[in-house]
Amino acid sequence: MSLYDEGHTIAGWTGFGIAAVGSGVVGLGVCTASAPAVVGGLAITAVSVLVTWLLHLSGWGKPPGVRPRDEWGMRVRDTRAQEGHVGCVSCRLAGRGRSAAPAPGASGEVRAESIPLSPIE
C-alpha cells in the first residue's frame, strides 16, 4: 500500500460525491438541451469545491505527503490543520500556509539534462 494515502478523507469523499451529482446534472442538461440544468450542475460542482476546502480547513482533510500509519483512517481528524500544512495550496489560500523552506544551499533549479526521460536512461 502507498505511504501517501491521499484522498481517503471525509473532505475528499464528500467533495467527490457532490461533484459527481453536479456532473450528472450537467450531463442531464446537455442531453436535454436545458441551459438551467447545465448552469445548476455547474453551480453544484462549484459548491463541491467550496465544501471540500472548508472541510479540509476544519481538519477533515489531510496534508499532502507521507503520514504516519495511525493517521490513515478516514475518521481521524487532522489536528495540525489550524496551523496550515506545509506546501498546501488550500491552506495558503486561507492565509494559514507555511511555505516549504528550501534546503540550505539548494537553488531550486533543476536542469533539463539531469532529468531522465525513461528508466533506461
PDB file as gemmi writes it, atoms N, CA and C in Angstrom:
CRYST1    1.000    1.000    1.000  90.00  90.00  90.00 P 1                      
ATOM      1  N   MET A   1       0.842  -1.183   0.000  1.00  0.00           N  
ATOM      2  CA  MET A   1       0.000   0.000   0.000  1.00  0.00           C  
ATOM      3  C   MET A   1       0.880   1.237   0.000  1.00  0.00           C  
ATOM      4  N   SER A   2       0.432   2.279  -0.633  1.00  0.00           N  
ATOM      5  CA  SER A   2       1.181   3.520  -0.731  1.00  0.00           C  
ATOM      6  C   SER A   2       1.310   4.181   0.637  1.00  0.00           C  
ATOM      7  N   LEU A   3       2.401   4.874   0.851  1.00  0.00           N  
ATOM      8  CA  LEU A   3       2.599   5.605   2.091  1.00  0.00           C  
ATOM      9  C   LEU A   3       1.891   6.951   2.095  1.00  0.00           C  
ATOM     10  N   TYR A   4       1.401   7.382   0.936  1.00  0.00           N  
ATOM     11  CA  TYR A   4       0.812   8.706   0.845  1.00  0.00           C  
ATOM     12  C   TYR A   4      -0.655   8.715   1.244  1.00  0.00           C  
ATOM     13  N   ASP A   5      -1.448   7.768   0.800  1.00  0.00           N  
ATOM     14  CA  ASP A   5      -2.832   7.627   1.232  1.00  0.00           C  
ATOM     15  C   ASP A   5      -3.634   8.917   1.067  1.00  0.00           C  
ATOM     16  N   GLU A   6      -3.418   9.654  -0.028  1.00  0.00           N  
ATOM     17  CA  GLU A   6      -4.124  10.911  -0.215  1.00  0.00           C  
ATOM     18  C   GLU A   6      -5.535  10.680  -0.735  1.00  0.00           C  
ATOM     19  N   GLY A   7      -6.445  11.531  -0.323  1.00  0.00           N  
ATOM     20  CA  GLY A   7      -7.807  11.477  -0.815  1.00  0.00           C  
ATOM     21  C   GLY A   7      -8.746  10.607  -0.002  1.00  0.00           C  
ATOM     22  N   HIS A   8      -8.218   9.829   0.920  1.00  0.00           N  
ATOM     23  CA  HIS A   8      -9.068   8.954   1.728  1.00  0.00           C  
ATOM     24  C   HIS A   8      -9.506   9.710   2.980  1.00  0.00           C  
ATOM     25  N   THR A   9     -10.284  10.756   2.769  1.00  0.00           N  
ATOM     26  CA  THR A   9     -10.710  11.614   3.866  1.00  0.00           C  
ATOM     27  C   THR A   9     -12.187  11.946   3.729  1.00  0.00           C  
ATOM     28  N   ILE A  10     -12.733  12.432   4.812  1.00  0.00           N  
ATOM     29  CA  ILE A  10     -14.126  12.908   4.782  1.00  0.00           C  
ATOM     30  C   ILE A  10     -14.255  14.039   3.765  1.00  0.00           C  
ATOM     31  N   ALA A  11     -13.300  14.963   3.760  1.00  0.00           N  
ATOM     32  CA  ALA A  11     -13.352  16.088   2.821  1.00  0.00           C  
ATOM     33  C   ALA A  11     -13.297  15.599   1.376  1.00  0.00           C  
ATOM     34  N   GLY A  12     -12.410  14.664   1.089  1.00  0.00           N  
ATOM     35  CA  GLY A  12     -12.267  14.165  -0.278  1.00  0.00           C  
ATOM     36  C   GLY A  12     -13.499  13.447  -0.780  1.00  0.00           C  
ATOM     37  N   TRP A  13     -14.029  12.548   0.039  1.00  0.00           N  
ATOM     38  CA  TRP A  13     -15.198  11.784  -0.411  1.00  0.00           C  
ATOM     39  C   TRP A  13     -16.467  12.634  -0.465  1.00  0.00           C  
ATOM     40  N   THR A  14     -16.607  13.582   0.443  1.00  0.00           N  
ATOM     41  CA  THR A  14     -17.775  14.468   0.396  1.00  0.00           C  
ATOM     42  C   THR A  14     -17.723  15.338  -0.859  1.00  0.00           C  
ATOM     43  N   GLY A  15     -16.551  15.902  -1.127  1.00  0.00           N  
ATOM     44  CA  GLY A  15     -16.390  16.713  -2.329  1.00  0.00           C  
ATOM     45  C   GLY A  15     -16.626  15.910  -3.592  1.00  0.00           C  
ATOM     46  N   PHE A  16     -16.129  14.672  -3.613  1.00  0.00           N  
ATOM     47  CA  PHE A  16     -16.339  13.812  -4.778  1.00  0.00           C  
ATOM     48  C   PHE A  16     -17.827  13.530  -4.979  1.00  0.00           C  
ATOM     49  N   GLY A  17     -18.543  13.241  -3.904  1.00  0.00           N  
ATOM     50  CA  GLY A  17     -19.972  12.937  -4.021  1.00  0.00           C  
ATOM     51  C   GLY A  17     -20.764  14.108  -4.558  1.00  0.00           C  
ATOM     52  N   ILE A  18     -20.487  15.297  -4.043  1.00  0.00           N  
ATOM     53  CA  ILE A  18     -21.210  16.481  -4.517  1.00  0.00           C  
ATOM     54  C   ILE A  18     -20.844  16.779  -5.969  1.00  0.00           C  
ATOM     55  N   ALA A  19     -19.556  16.640  -6.316  1.00  0.00           N  
ATOM     56  CA  ALA A  19     -19.130  16.895  -7.695  1.00  0.00           C  
ATOM     57  C   ALA A  19     -19.729  15.877  -8.660  1.00  0.00           C  
ATOM     58  N   ALA A  20     -19.880  14.630  -8.221  1.00  0.00           N  
ATOM     59  CA  ALA A  20     -20.488  13.611  -9.088  1.00  0.00           C  
ATOM     60  C   ALA A  20     -21.948  13.948  -9.373  1.00  0.00           C  
ATOM     61  N   VAL A  21     -22.665  14.416  -8.365  1.00  0.00           N  
ATOM     62  CA  VAL A  21     -24.052  14.824  -8.576  1.00  0.00           C  
ATOM     63  C   VAL A  21     -24.100  16.025  -9.533  1.00  0.00           C  
ATOM     64  N   GLY A  22     -23.209  17.006  -9.315  1.00  0.00           N  
ATOM     65  CA  GLY A  22     -23.162  18.168 -10.198  1.00  0.00           C  
ATOM     66  C   GLY A  22     -22.844  17.791 -11.630  1.00  0.00           C  
ATOM     67  N   SER A  23     -21.917  16.852 -11.812  1.00  0.00           N  
ATOM     68  CA  SER A  23     -21.582  16.395 -13.163  1.00  0.00           C  
ATOM     69  C   SER A  23     -22.759  15.677 -13.811  1.00  0.00           C  
ATOM     70  N   GLY A  24     -23.484  14.923 -13.017  1.00  0.00           N  
ATOM     71  CA  GLY A  24     -24.670  14.246 -13.543  1.00  0.00           C  
ATOM     72  C   GLY A  24     -25.735  15.228 -13.990  1.00  0.00           C  
ATOM     73  N   VAL A  25     -25.909  16.286 -13.216  1.00  0.00           N  
ATOM     74  CA  VAL A  25     -26.898  17.299 -13.588  1.00  0.00           C  
ATOM     75  C   VAL A  25     -26.451  18.030 -14.855  1.00  0.00           C  
ATOM     76  N   VAL A  26     -25.164  18.323 -14.977  1.00  0.00           N  
ATOM     77  CA  VAL A  26     -24.658  18.946 -16.199  1.00  0.00           C  
ATOM     78  C   VAL A  26     -24.899  18.023 -17.394  1.00  0.00           C  
ATOM     79  N   GLY A  27     -24.595  16.747 -17.236  1.00  0.00           N  
ATOM     80  CA  GLY A  27     -24.819  15.783 -18.316  1.00  0.00           C  
ATOM     81  C   GLY A  27     -26.282  15.688 -18.705  1.00  0.00           C  
ATOM     82  N   LEU A  28     -27.153  15.683 -17.711  1.00  0.00           N  
ATOM     83  CA  LEU A  28     -28.585  15.661 -17.984  1.00  0.00           C  
ATOM     84  C   LEU A  28     -29.004  16.916 -18.743  1.00  0.00           C  
ATOM     85  N   GLY A  29     -28.447  18.053 -18.332  1.00  0.00           N  
ATOM     86  CA  GLY A  29     -28.767  19.306 -19.010  1.00  0.00           C  
ATOM     87  C   GLY A  29     -28.287  19.331 -20.442  1.00  0.00           C  
ATOM     88  N   VAL A  30     -27.130  18.741 -20.700  1.00  0.00           N  
ATOM     89  CA  VAL A  30     -26.623  18.681 -22.077  1.00  0.00           C  
ATOM     90  C   VAL A  30     -27.507  17.772 -22.921  1.00  0.00           C  
ATOM     91  N   CYS A  31     -27.878  16.620 -22.359  1.00  0.00           N  
ATOM     92  CA  CYS A  31     -28.695  15.667 -23.124  1.00  0.00           C  
ATOM     93  C   CYS A  31     -30.094  16.198 -23.414  1.00  0.00           C  
ATOM     94  N   THR A  32     -30.637  16.982 -22.498  1.00  0.00           N  
ATOM     95  CA  THR A  32     -31.983  17.520 -22.699  1.00  0.00           C  
ATOM     96  C   THR A  32     -31.977  18.937 -23.262  1.00  0.00           C  
ATOM     97  N   ALA A  33     -30.796  19.469 -23.549  1.00  0.00           N  
ATOM     98  CA  ALA A  33     -30.635  20.833 -24.069  1.00  0.00           C  
ATOM     99  C   ALA A  33     -31.283  21.854 -23.154  1.00  0.00           C  
ATOM    100  N   SER A  34     -31.021  21.692 -21.847  1.00  0.00           N  
ATOM    101  CA  SER A  34     -31.595  22.584 -20.852  1.00  0.00           C  
ATOM    102  C   SER A  34     -30.484  23.434 -20.238  1.00  0.00           C  
ATOM    103  N   ALA A  35     -30.468  24.709 -20.584  1.00  0.00           N  
ATOM    104  CA  ALA A  35     -29.453  25.613 -20.048  1.00  0.00           C  
ATOM    105  C   ALA A  35     -29.553  25.755 -18.530  1.00  0.00           C  
ATOM    106  N   PRO A  36     -30.761  25.838 -17.944  1.00  0.00           N  
ATOM    107  CA  PRO A  36     -30.822  25.930 -16.490  1.00  0.00           C  
ATOM    108  C   PRO A  36     -30.226  24.704 -15.778  1.00  0.00           C  
ATOM    109  N   ALA A  37     -30.406  23.526 -16.364  1.00  0.00           N  
ATOM    110  CA  ALA A  37     -29.821  22.328 -15.754  1.00  0.00           C  
ATOM    111  C   ALA A  37     -28.300  22.356 -15.838  1.00  0.00           C  
ATOM    112  N   VAL A  38     -27.761  22.825 -16.953  1.00  0.00           N  
ATOM    113  CA  VAL A  38     -26.307  22.922 -17.098  1.00  0.00           C  
ATOM    114  C   VAL A  38     -25.747  23.916 -16.093  1.00  0.00           C  
ATOM    115  N   VAL A  39     -26.375  25.071 -15.989  1.00  0.00           N  
ATOM    116  CA  VAL A  39     -25.919  26.099 -15.040  1.00  0.00           C  
ATOM    117  C   VAL A  39     -26.066  25.593 -13.604  1.00  0.00           C  
ATOM    118  N   GLY A  40     -27.163  24.935 -13.310  1.00  0.00           N  
ATOM    119  CA  GLY A  40     -27.357  24.378 -11.973  1.00  0.00           C  
ATOM    120  C   GLY A  40     -26.316  23.321 -11.636  1.00  0.00           C  
ATOM    121  N   GLY A  41     -26.003  22.471 -12.600  1.00  0.00           N  
ATOM    122  CA  GLY A  41     -24.982  21.457 -12.382  1.00  0.00           C  
ATOM    123  C   GLY A  41     -23.608  22.058 -12.159  1.00  0.00           C  
ATOM    124  N   LEU A  42     -23.295  23.110 -12.905  1.00  0.00           N  
ATOM    125  CA  LEU A  42     -22.017  23.798 -12.701  1.00  0.00           C  
ATOM    126  C   LEU A  42     -21.966  24.466 -11.331  1.00  0.00           C  
ATOM    127  N   ALA A  43     -23.107  24.996 -10.878  1.00  0.00           N  
ATOM    128  CA  ALA A  43     -23.165  25.594  -9.545  1.00  0.00           C  
ATOM    129  C   ALA A  43     -22.957  24.537  -8.464  1.00  0.00           C  
ATOM    130  N   ILE A  44     -23.546  23.359  -8.639  1.00  0.00           N  
ATOM    131  CA  ILE A  44     -23.362  22.267  -7.675  1.00  0.00           C  
ATOM    132  C   ILE A  44     -21.894  21.846  -7.644  1.00  0.00           C  
ATOM    133  N   THR A  45     -21.259  21.796  -8.810  1.00  0.00           N  
ATOM    134  CA  THR A  45     -19.850  21.434  -8.869  1.00  0.00           C  
ATOM    135  C   THR A  45     -18.989  22.482  -8.173  1.00  0.00           C  
ATOM    136  N   ALA A  46     -19.321  23.751  -8.325  1.00  0.00           N  
ATOM    137  CA  ALA A  46     -18.587  24.811  -7.628  1.00  0.00           C  
ATOM    138  C   ALA A  46     -18.772  24.695  -6.118  1.00  0.00           C  
ATOM    139  N   VAL A  47     -19.961  24.338  -5.691  1.00  0.00           N  
ATOM    140  CA  VAL A  47     -20.214  24.139  -4.266  1.00  0.00           C  
ATOM    141  C   VAL A  47     -19.360  22.990  -3.731  1.00  0.00           C  
ATOM    142  N   SER A  48     -19.134  21.961  -4.545  1.00  0.00           N  
ATOM    143  CA  SER A  48     -18.311  20.830  -4.090  1.00  0.00           C  
ATOM    144  C   SER A  48     -16.883  21.278  -3.787  1.00  0.00           C  
ATOM    145  N   VAL A  49     -16.373  22.212  -4.578  1.00  0.00           N  
ATOM    146  CA  VAL A  49     -15.024  22.732  -4.321  1.00  0.00           C  
ATOM    147  C   VAL A  49     -14.992  23.480  -2.993  1.00  0.00           C  
ATOM    148  N   LEU A  50     -15.981  24.318  -2.758  1.00  0.00           N  
ATOM    149  CA  LEU A  50     -16.032  25.085  -1.512  1.00  0.00           C  
ATOM    150  C   LEU A  50     -16.220  24.190  -0.292  1.00  0.00           C  
ATOM    151  N   VAL A  51     -17.084  23.192  -0.400  1.00  0.00           N  
ATOM    152  CA  VAL A  51     -17.319  22.272   0.720  1.00  0.00           C  
ATOM    153  C   VAL A  51     -16.048  21.490   1.037  1.00  0.00           C  
ATOM    154  N   THR A  52     -15.368  21.010   0.013  1.00  0.00           N  
ATOM    155  CA  THR A  52     -14.125  20.269   0.227  1.00  0.00           C  
ATOM    156  C   THR A  52     -13.083  21.150   0.893  1.00  0.00           C  
ATOM    157  N   TRP A  53     -12.973  22.376   0.447  1.00  0.00           N  
ATOM    158  CA  TRP A  53     -11.995  23.312   1.007  1.00  0.00           C  
ATOM    159  C   TRP A  53     -12.306  23.595   2.478  1.00  0.00           C  
ATOM    160  N   LEU A  54     -13.564  23.862   2.793  1.00  0.00           N  
ATOM    161  CA  LEU A  54     -13.941  24.149   4.183  1.00  0.00           C  
ATOM    162  C   LEU A  54     -13.729  22.933   5.089  1.00  0.00           C  
ATOM    163  N   LEU A  55     -14.045  21.745   4.590  1.00  0.00           N  
ATOM    164  CA  LEU A  55     -13.807  20.544   5.389  1.00  0.00           C  
ATOM    165  C   LEU A  55     -12.309  20.316   5.597  1.00  0.00           C  
ATOM    166  N   HIS A  56     -11.507  20.580   4.589  1.00  0.00           N  
ATOM    167  CA  HIS A  56     -10.055  20.451   4.743  1.00  0.00           C  
ATOM    168  C   HIS A  56      -9.537  21.407   5.807  1.00  0.00           C  
ATOM    169  N   LEU A  57     -10.001  22.653   5.761  1.00  0.00           N  
ATOM    170  CA  LEU A  57      -9.540  23.647   6.730  1.00  0.00           C  
ATOM    171  C   LEU A  57     -10.014  23.342   8.140  1.00  0.00           C  
ATOM    172  N   SER A  58     -11.126  22.633   8.275  1.00  0.00           N  
ATOM    173  CA  SER A  58     -11.623  22.292   9.610  1.00  0.00           C  
ATOM    174  C   SER A  58     -11.000  21.008  10.151  1.00  0.00           C  
ATOM    175  N   GLY A  59     -10.101  20.398   9.381  1.00  0.00           N  
ATOM    176  CA  GLY A  59      -9.382  19.238   9.888  1.00  0.00           C  
ATOM    177  C   GLY A  59      -9.838  17.906   9.334  1.00  0.00           C  
ATOM    178  N   TRP A  60     -10.805  17.889   8.436  1.00  0.00           N  
ATOM    179  CA  TRP A  60     -11.295  16.625   7.881  1.00  0.00           C  
ATOM    180  C   TRP A  60     -10.611  16.253   6.576  1.00  0.00           C  
ATOM    181  N   GLY A  61      -9.637  17.034   6.163  1.00  0.00           N  
ATOM    182  CA  GLY A  61      -8.779  16.685   5.033  1.00  0.00           C  
ATOM    183  C   GLY A  61      -7.388  16.427   5.576  1.00  0.00           C  
ATOM    184  N   LYS A  62      -6.538  15.893   4.774  1.00  0.00           N  
ATOM    185  CA  LYS A  62      -5.198  15.590   5.243  1.00  0.00           C  
ATOM    186  C   LYS A  62      -4.176  16.367   4.427  1.00  0.00           C  
ATOM    187  N   PRO A  63      -2.995  16.614   4.982  1.00  0.00           N  
ATOM    188  CA  PRO A  63      -1.960  17.317   4.236  1.00  0.00           C  
ATOM    189  C   PRO A  63      -1.353  16.420   3.168  1.00  0.00           C  
ATOM    190  N   PRO A  64      -0.737  16.998   2.158  1.00  0.00           N  
ATOM    191  CA  PRO A  64      -0.051  16.180   1.160  1.00  0.00           C  
ATOM    192  C   PRO A  64       1.200  15.549   1.753  1.00  0.00           C  
ATOM    193  N   GLY A  65       1.590  14.427   1.213  1.00  0.00           N  
ATOM    194  CA  GLY A  65       2.828  13.783   1.632  1.00  0.00           C  
ATOM    195  C   GLY A  65       2.600  12.575   2.527  1.00  0.00           C  
ATOM    196  N   VAL A  66       3.701  12.056   3.042  1.00  0.00           N  
ATOM    197  CA  VAL A  66       3.675  10.850   3.868  1.00  0.00           C  
ATOM    198  C   VAL A  66       3.153  11.180   5.260  1.00  0.00           C  
ATOM    199  N   ARG A  67       2.245  10.340   5.747  1.00  0.00           N  
ATOM    200  CA  ARG A  67       1.699  10.484   7.100  1.00  0.00           C  
ATOM    201  C   ARG A  67       1.933   9.189   7.862  1.00  0.00           C  
ATOM    202  N   PRO A  68       2.002   9.288   9.187  1.00  0.00           N  
ATOM    203  CA  PRO A  68       2.121   8.060   9.979  1.00  0.00           C  
ATOM    204  C   PRO A  68       0.910   7.155   9.762  1.00  0.00           C  
ATOM    205  N   ARG A  69       1.118   5.877   9.892  1.00  0.00           N  
ATOM    206  CA  ARG A  69       0.068   4.896   9.620  1.00  0.00           C  
ATOM    207  C   ARG A  69      -1.159   5.081  10.518  1.00  0.00           C  
ATOM    208  N   ASP A  70      -0.983   5.563  11.744  1.00  0.00           N  
ATOM    209  CA  ASP A  70      -2.132   5.745  12.634  1.00  0.00           C  
ATOM    210  C   ASP A  70      -3.012   6.925  12.222  1.00  0.00           C  
ATOM    211  N   GLU A  71      -2.573   7.728  11.270  1.00  0.00           N  
ATOM    212  CA  GLU A  71      -3.389   8.838  10.761  1.00  0.00           C  
ATOM    213  C   GLU A  71      -4.040   8.522   9.426  1.00  0.00           C  
ATOM    214  N   TRP A  72      -3.962   7.269   8.986  1.00  0.00           N  
ATOM    215  CA  TRP A  72      -4.516   6.898   7.685  1.00  0.00           C  
ATOM    216  C   TRP A  72      -6.029   6.747   7.707  1.00  0.00           C  
ATOM    217  N   GLY A  73      -6.616   6.534   8.836  1.00  0.00           N  
ATOM    218  CA  GLY A  73      -8.056   6.310   8.913  1.00  0.00           C  
ATOM    219  C   GLY A  73      -8.855   7.507   8.435  1.00  0.00           C  
ATOM    220  N   MET A  74      -9.986   7.230   7.814  1.00  0.00           N  
ATOM    221  CA  MET A  74     -10.810   8.290   7.274  1.00  0.00           C  
ATOM    222  C   MET A  74     -11.452   9.141   8.375  1.00  0.00           C  
ATOM    223  N   ARG A  75     -11.685   8.561   9.519  1.00  0.00           N  
ATOM    224  CA  ARG A  75     -12.346   9.284  10.611  1.00  0.00           C  
ATOM    225  C   ARG A  75     -11.366   9.962  11.562  1.00  0.00           C  
ATOM    226  N   VAL A  76     -10.083   9.988  11.189  1.00  0.00           N  
ATOM    227  CA  VAL A  76      -9.076  10.639  12.016  1.00  0.00           C  
ATOM    228  C   VAL A  76      -8.979  12.095  11.605  1.00  0.00           C  
ATOM    229  N   ARG A  77      -9.237  12.967  12.544  1.00  0.00           N  
ATOM    230  CA  ARG A  77      -9.199  14.398  12.251  1.00  0.00           C  
ATOM    231  C   ARG A  77      -7.769  14.906  12.361  1.00  0.00           C  
ATOM    232  N   ASP A  78      -7.392  15.801  11.465  1.00  0.00           N  
ATOM    233  CA  ASP A  78      -6.048  16.357  11.437  1.00  0.00           C  
ATOM    234  C   ASP A  78      -5.970  17.527  12.408  1.00  0.00           C  
ATOM    235  N   THR A  79      -5.184  17.372  13.454  1.00  0.00           N  
ATOM    236  CA  THR A  79      -5.090  18.417  14.474  1.00  0.00           C  
ATOM    237  C   THR A  79      -4.177  19.565  14.053  1.00  0.00           C  
ATOM    238  N   ARG A  80      -3.363  19.379  13.011  1.00  0.00           N  
ATOM    239  CA  ARG A  80      -2.442  20.424  12.573  1.00  0.00           C  
ATOM    240  C   ARG A  80      -3.068  21.342  11.528  1.00  0.00           C  
ATOM    241  N   ALA A  81      -4.330  21.161  11.209  1.00  0.00           N  
ATOM    242  CA  ALA A  81      -4.966  21.950  10.147  1.00  0.00           C  
ATOM    243  C   ALA A  81      -5.081  23.428  10.520  1.00  0.00           C  
ATOM    244  N   GLN A  82      -5.217  23.744  11.789  1.00  0.00           N  
ATOM    245  CA  GLN A  82      -5.354  25.139  12.202  1.00  0.00           C  
ATOM    246  C   GLN A  82      -4.088  25.945  11.927  1.00  0.00           C  
ATOM    247  N   GLU A  83      -2.934  25.276  11.954  1.00  0.00           N  
ATOM    248  CA  GLU A  83      -1.668  25.958  11.701  1.00  0.00           C  
ATOM    249  C   GLU A  83      -1.393  26.104  10.213  1.00  0.00           C  
ATOM    250  N   GLY A  84      -1.961  25.232   9.422  1.00  0.00           N  
ATOM    251  CA  GLY A  84      -1.690  25.201   7.988  1.00  0.00           C  
ATOM    252  C   GLY A  84      -0.664  24.133   7.675  1.00  0.00           C  
ATOM    253  N   HIS A  85      -0.805  23.515   6.532  1.00  0.00           N  
ATOM    254  CA  HIS A  85       0.105  22.457   6.117  1.00  0.00           C  
ATOM    255  C   HIS A  85       1.192  23.031   5.217  1.00  0.00           C  
ATOM    256  N   VAL A  86       2.376  22.510   5.346  1.00  0.00           N  
ATOM    257  CA  VAL A  86       3.488  22.956   4.518  1.00  0.00           C  
ATOM    258  C   VAL A  86       3.218  22.588   3.061  1.00  0.00           C  
ATOM    259  N   GLY A  87       3.292  23.560   2.182  1.00  0.00           N  
ATOM    260  CA  GLY A  87       3.111  23.309   0.755  1.00  0.00           C  
ATOM    261  C   GLY A  87       1.674  23.078   0.322  1.00  0.00           C  
ATOM    262  N   CYS A  88       0.708  23.350   1.165  1.00  0.00           N  
ATOM    263  CA  CYS A  88      -0.701  23.093   0.846  1.00  0.00           C  
ATOM    264  C   CYS A  88      -1.330  24.356   0.244  1.00  0.00           C  
ATOM    265  N   VAL A  89      -1.823  24.236  -0.971  1.00  0.00           N  
ATOM    266  CA  VAL A  89      -2.434  25.375  -1.656  1.00  0.00           C  
ATOM    267  C   VAL A  89      -3.699  25.829  -0.929  1.00  0.00           C  
ATOM    268  N   SER A  90      -4.494  24.884  -0.456  1.00  0.00           N  
ATOM    269  CA  SER A  90      -5.729  25.234   0.259  1.00  0.00           C  
ATOM    270  C   SER A  90      -5.443  26.055   1.505  1.00  0.00           C  
ATOM    271  N   CYS A  91      -4.434  25.662   2.248  1.00  0.00           N  
ATOM    272  CA  CYS A  91      -4.085  26.396   3.463  1.00  0.00           C  
ATOM    273  C   CYS A  91      -3.526  27.777   3.135  1.00  0.00           C  
ATOM    274  N   ARG A  92      -2.731  27.868   2.068  1.00  0.00           N  
ATOM    275  CA  ARG A  92      -2.201  29.175   1.677  1.00  0.00           C  
ATOM    276  C   ARG A  92      -3.312  30.110   1.237  1.00  0.00           C  
ATOM    277  N   LEU A  93      -4.329  29.585   0.523  1.00  0.00           N  
ATOM    278  CA  LEU A  93      -5.457  30.423   0.110  1.00  0.00           C  
ATOM    279  C   LEU A  93      -6.237  30.948   1.310  1.00  0.00           C  
ATOM    280  N   ALA A  94      -6.236  30.193   2.390  1.00  0.00           N  
ATOM    281  CA  ALA A  94      -6.941  30.614   3.594  1.00  0.00           C  
ATOM    282  C   ALA A  94      -6.076  31.487   4.494  1.00  0.00           C  
ATOM    283  N   GLY A  95      -4.834  31.730   4.094  1.00  0.00           N  
ATOM    284  CA  GLY A  95      -3.944  32.554   4.895  1.00  0.00           C  
ATOM    285  C   GLY A  95      -3.245  31.801   6.000  1.00  0.00           C  
ATOM    286  N   ARG A  96      -3.304  30.479   5.969  1.00  0.00           N  
ATOM    287  CA  ARG A  96      -2.676  29.676   7.013  1.00  0.00           C  
ATOM    288  C   ARG A  96      -1.349  29.087   6.578  1.00  0.00           C  
ATOM    289  N   GLY A  97      -1.034  29.247   5.333  1.00  0.00           N  
ATOM    290  CA  GLY A  97       0.061  28.485   4.744  1.00  0.00           C  
ATOM    291  C   GLY A  97       1.417  28.734   5.354  1.00  0.00           C  
ATOM    292  N   ARG A  98       2.110  27.663   5.581  1.00  0.00           N  
ATOM    293  CA  ARG A  98       3.526  27.726   5.900  1.00  0.00           C  
ATOM    294  C   ARG A  98       4.218  27.256   4.635  1.00  0.00           C  
ATOM    295  N   SER A  99       4.979  28.111   4.021  1.00  0.00           N  
ATOM    296  CA  SER A  99       5.625  27.701   2.784  1.00  0.00           C  
ATOM    297  C   SER A  99       6.785  26.775   3.107  1.00  0.00           C  
ATOM    298  N   ALA A 100       6.988  25.834   2.217  1.00  0.00           N  
ATOM    299  CA  ALA A 100       8.073  24.876   2.399  1.00  0.00           C  
ATOM    300  C   ALA A 100       9.393  25.599   2.212  1.00  0.00           C  
ATOM    301  N   ALA A 101      10.235  25.537   3.218  1.00  0.00           N  
ATOM    302  CA  ALA A 101      11.535  26.195   3.145  1.00  0.00           C  
ATOM    303  C   ALA A 101      12.493  25.334   2.329  1.00  0.00           C  
ATOM    304  N   PRO A 102      13.193  25.948   1.379  1.00  0.00           N  
ATOM    305  CA  PRO A 102      14.143  25.159   0.604  1.00  0.00           C  
ATOM    306  C   PRO A 102      15.322  24.737   1.482  1.00  0.00           C  
ATOM    307  N   ALA A 103      15.927  23.642   1.125  1.00  0.00           N  
ATOM    308  CA  ALA A 103      17.081  23.148   1.861  1.00  0.00           C  
ATOM    309  C   ALA A 103      18.216  24.151   1.750  1.00  0.00           C  
ATOM    310  N   PRO A 104      19.019  24.300   2.803  1.00  0.00           N  
ATOM    311  CA  PRO A 104      20.121  25.261   2.746  1.00  0.00           C  
ATOM    312  C   PRO A 104      21.057  24.938   1.587  1.00  0.00           C  
ATOM    313  N   GLY A 105      21.374  25.947   0.815  1.00  0.00           N  
ATOM    314  CA  GLY A 105      22.282  25.764  -0.302  1.00  0.00           C  
ATOM    315  C   GLY A 105      21.616  25.259  -1.570  1.00  0.00           C  
ATOM    316  N   ALA A 106      20.327  24.970  -1.519  1.00  0.00           N  
ATOM    317  CA  ALA A 106      19.623  24.475  -2.709  1.00  0.00           C  
ATOM    318  C   ALA A 106      19.079  25.659  -3.483  1.00  0.00           C  
ATOM    319  N   SER A 107      19.356  25.702  -4.751  1.00  0.00           N  
ATOM    320  CA  SER A 107      18.881  26.815  -5.560  1.00  0.00           C  
ATOM    321  C   SER A 107      17.470  26.588  -6.070  1.00  0.00           C  
ATOM    322  N   GLY A 108      17.010  25.337  -6.060  1.00  0.00           N  
ATOM    323  CA  GLY A 108      15.677  25.026  -6.522  1.00  0.00           C  
ATOM    324  C   GLY A 108      15.598  24.791  -8.022  1.00  0.00           C  
ATOM    325  N   GLU A 109      16.682  25.032  -8.736  1.00  0.00           N  
ATOM    326  CA  GLU A 109      16.680  24.821 -10.172  1.00  0.00           C  
ATOM    327  C   GLU A 109      17.056  23.388 -10.498  1.00  0.00           C  
ATOM    328  N   VAL A 110      16.379  22.845 -11.490  1.00  0.00           N  
ATOM    329  CA  VAL A 110      16.699  21.507 -11.986  1.00  0.00           C  
ATOM    330  C   VAL A 110      16.971  21.650 -13.473  1.00  0.00           C  
ATOM    331  N   ARG A 111      18.136  21.267 -13.878  1.00  0.00           N  
ATOM    332  CA  ARG A 111      18.476  21.362 -15.293  1.00  0.00           C  
ATOM    333  C   ARG A 111      17.757  20.274 -16.059  1.00  0.00           C  
ATOM    334  N   ALA A 112      17.301  20.601 -17.251  1.00  0.00           N  
ATOM    335  CA  ALA A 112      16.551  19.645 -18.059  1.00  0.00           C  
ATOM    336  C   ALA A 112      17.401  18.435 -18.422  1.00  0.00           C  
ATOM    337  N   GLU A 113      18.708  18.616 -18.560  1.00  0.00           N  
ATOM    338  CA  GLU A 113      19.572  17.499 -18.921  1.00  0.00           C  
ATOM    339  C   GLU A 113      19.697  16.480 -17.786  1.00  0.00           C  
ATOM    340  N   SER A 114      19.391  16.881 -16.550  1.00  0.00           N  
ATOM    341  CA  SER A 114      19.560  15.979 -15.414  1.00  0.00           C  
ATOM    342  C   SER A 114      18.339  15.109 -15.145  1.00  0.00           C  
ATOM    343  N   ILE A 115      17.231  15.366 -15.823  1.00  0.00           N  
ATOM    344  CA  ILE A 115      16.016  14.598 -15.592  1.00  0.00           C  
ATOM    345  C   ILE A 115      15.969  13.440 -16.578  1.00  0.00           C  
ATOM    346  N   PRO A 116      15.990  12.193 -16.091  1.00  0.00           N  
ATOM    347  CA  PRO A 116      15.917  11.061 -17.025  1.00  0.00           C  
ATOM    348  C   PRO A 116      14.514  10.969 -17.636  1.00  0.00           C  
ATOM    349  N   LEU A 117      14.474  10.628 -18.913  1.00  0.00           N  
ATOM    350  CA  LEU A 117      13.209  10.529 -19.615  1.00  0.00           C  
ATOM    351  C   LEU A 117      12.586   9.149 -19.518  1.00  0.00           C  
ATOM    352  N   SER A 118      13.379   8.152 -19.198  1.00  0.00           N  
ATOM    353  CA  SER A 118      12.870   6.801 -19.051  1.00  0.00           C  
ATOM    354  C   SER A 118      13.741   6.047 -18.051  1.00  0.00           C  
ATOM    355  N   PRO A 119      13.278   4.912 -17.534  1.00  0.00           N  
ATOM    356  CA  PRO A 119      14.071   4.147 -16.573  1.00  0.00           C  
ATOM    357  C   PRO A 119      15.389   3.654 -17.165  1.00  0.00           C  
ATOM    358  N   ILE A 120      15.486   3.576 -18.465  1.00  0.00           N  
ATOM    359  CA  ILE A 120      16.699   3.071 -19.107  1.00  0.00           C  
ATOM    360  C   ILE A 120      17.804   4.110 -19.038  1.00  0.00           C  
ATOM    361  N   GLU A 121      17.451   5.384 -19.111  1.00  0.00           N  
ATOM    362  CA  GLU A 121      18.454   6.443 -19.102  1.00  0.00           C  
ATOM    363  C   GLU A 121      19.039   6.542 -17.769  1.00  0.00           C  
TER     364      GLU A 121                                                      
END                                                                             
